[in-house]
Amino acid sequence: MSIRRIAICVTTFIVLATPLGRAQAQHEIHHVPPLIDPDGSNPDVKHPFVDPLMFDPDWQFFAPAEVGEFGGGPDLRTGWFASYARMAMWVSRPQDQFALTQFPTNHVPQIVGSNATGDFAPGTRYELGYMTDEDHGWYANYWRIGGPHAMDITLMERINVFQPLDENNTNFDPTAFSPLRGGGTGGGGGGNNNNATRTFNEGVPAIDANDPITGERSYRVFNSINDAKLSSLELNKTFRWKPLAYGSTIEPFVGFRYVRFQNFFTRQQYDRWDPTTGLPQPGPFAVNFDPTTYTVESLEYYRATFDNHMVGGQFGFRWYKRKSRWNLSSELRAFALQNIQIFTAVDDFEVTYYDDFTVGGTVQSVTHDRINDAGNANEFVFGGEVRADAAFELTRDVSLQFGLNFMELARGVGRGRFLSNNDESVTIFGGNVGVVVNR
């Protein structure tokens, strides 16, 4: 009796399992897009490369806004969404900068100020993504800050503020031709230097002529205070949780992030020299010195670049709540990045020799020396980002957005004149205004 029951149960199981196997086999063999799983989900929307017409938009972006009473309103948005915003961002200063230069009685410059202060710069932000009916999706975010470029610029008058050679070709006619720096009509005394017989089609070498910006015979001495730029790209997988009790919604996300931060360091120093003693001109508080002995001038131009390439992952969430025409939202991110740092430095030293200290003295020769340096390092960077926005619906799909943005790179960023300055922080804060579509 028991054997008969076992046989009946086995036979029944085989009969029931057979059509299921056939159905599953048909499902595996016939891949006709779009493939819909038995649970109703669509694998074709589980990656960021989705057909632009997947969600069958009606293209009525400027239809009247669907506004409900407080606590009500339209359903949660699905399909493609995008945004564009202009930003004004405050960027903290590096530690190794002359935020303010003072000359005490010992004539030694002092560095005061640090990254406790900062400077503003413009920026842009773009966002593109989609949300499916299954409450998950992808979105990419890119933003760029094109600054700041805070510089201390001092106009330094050169030893001879007028050069007769400049009159040879005041309009810089490319067809003009004038032998300069020795060799006939040049500046005399050039027999012992390599420039004795050089000629220039422009009539006047650029180094001997006036500054093209000021129109005067001078040097513009640059010292950077805060010179940098930043770009950020992220790709996130996002999910939508069920709405909370009071109508707000949370969307957690996790993804990849790449941040590039470039810091530019510039130092220029102008000096006048006594060719007989080899001593520079005394400091600004010196008295009773003879300026007629200084017929040599030098300009040192040191510039260094830190290129920080930060790659890693992040996670966070977005909270939002719609009230009538307003959509209030906030985002929180935390990230950990590996920073690949590339450091380059160039030090130029230019010396100009005159035959006389009087106005109109000619240039005898100009020497130019350059020292190049380069290096690389690696650092770990961690930080976070906070956003708060308020979007006002102008039409059904188009909203005008206002908001605030804060980002902190807590450590591991290269900023400064030496490779050893590779473990600093960056603080960025500011506001934005832009346009949002279907979010």
C-alpha positions, 0 to 999 in steps of 0.5 A: 500500500505504501509503495503504491502511494509513493509511486503515485506521488512520484508520477504526479510530481513528474507530470506537474514538473514537465510543463514547467520545464517546457515553459522555462526552456521556451523562455530561455530559447526565445529572447525576443526584446524586450525580454520580460522576466516572469516576475514582471521586471525588465532586465533591459533597464538594469544597466545605464545604456537604455534606449532613449525611447524606452519609456515612451515619452509623450513630449508634452514637456510644457503642459500645465503643471499637475498640482494637487492639494497639500499632501497630494499631487501627481504620482512619483516621476519615472522615465528620463530626467535631466538638470542644468545649473550654474554655480558660484562656489567658494574654494578654500586657499592652500596652506602654502600661499602668500595670502598677505605679504608684509615687510618688517624691519628685517626685510624678510617676507612673512606668510600670513593667512592659510586655507581658513580663507577662500575665493569664489569661482563660477561653475556648471553642473549637469545631470542625466538619468532615468527611473523605471516603474520598478523603482530603480534606475541610473544617473550620471552627474558632472560638474566643473569649477573653472577657478578661482584664479586669485593672484597678487600682481605687482607692476615693477618698473625696469631699470631703463624705462625707454629703449630707442630700439623700440622706435625702430618698429613701433607697429611691429611690422613683420616685414621690418628688419633691424639688427640688434644686440651688437653687430653694427646698429645693435646695443654695443658691447655684445662682442663677448656674448652669444647674441652679438650677431642675432637679428629679428624680423620684428625689429625689436625682441619681445624681451626688450620691448614694452609689456604688451598689456600695460604698454610700458617697459615693466614687469608684471610680477605674479604671485598666486594666492588661490589658483585652481580648478576642479571637475567631478564625474559620477555614475550611480545606481539608484533605488526608490523606497516606498513613500514615507508617512508624510509624503516624502521619499528616499532614494539611496544610491551607490556608484563610481566617482572621479574627481580631478583637482588641479592646483597652480602655484606661481612665484615671481621675484624681480631684483636689480643688481650691481655688476661690480659687487654682485649685490642686489638692491637693498630692501624697500626701507633702505636709505642712502644707496646709489641707484646708478650702480644697478645696471643688471636686473633679473626676473625669477619665474617659478610655477608648479602644478599639482594634478590630482586624479581621484578615483573611487566609490561613493554611497549616499541617498536623496530625500525629496518631498513635493508640496504643491508646485515646490519640490524640496530635496536634499542629497548626502554623499560619502566617498573614498578615493585613491589619489594619483598625483602628478607634480611638475615645476618649472623655474625660469631665471632671466637676467638683462644687462644694460650698458648704462643706467640712464634713460635710453641705455641699450640692452647688451644681452639677455640670459635665460636659464630654466630648471625643470622638476617632476614627480608623482605620489599617491594618497588616500582621500575621503570626504563628503558632499551635501546638497539642498535644493528647492525646485518650483514647477513652471510646467508639468515637466520643467522646474526652476531650481535653487540650491546650496552645495557643500563638498569637503576633500578632507585630506590627501590633496596636493596643493603647493610649491613642492611635492611634499605638499601633497596631503592638504584639504579642500573645502568648497561651498556655494549656491546654484540656480538652474533648470530641472526636467521631469524630476 
